[in-house]
Amino acid sequence: MGSYDNIIHLPHYVSATRPHMPITDRAAQFSPFAALTKHGDAIVETARLTQERKELTEDAKADIKLQLNLLAEQIARQPQVSITYFQPDEMKDGGSYITVAGAVKKIDVYDHIVVMLDKTKIPIENIFEINGEMFAGIES
């Protein structure tokens, strides 16, 4: 005879004064206490890596200006280019380099942006490099 043989076959107890607790609420009472709710987010943000912005030489800046001028002249033909630019991070120092490929829709000299056909807006001062077949004959 086991130690629980006297109660093992009894019916489940149901309270007469308290309603039955739903299983989702019952499970919630055993979940861990999150005293530091934003601490995990802070750890993830700190671990996220960013890159430092590389400073361009005056020659590189002049090359980009020349490429933009050539691109502006040929914009109606919609030549395919790839533009690598620096995207500053909104949360901390640094950022990341992004490369966008496609045709340029417009070069807005007043707002200092290049608008791609897919509506991506690239600040001209953040452009790091422009590549494309139309620049193959140009010596850097």
Summary of the structure (lengths in Angstrom):
residues: 140
radius of gyration: 31.1
end to end distance: 93.2
largest distance: 97.0
contacts: 266
relative contact order: 0.15
helix: 29%
strand: 26%
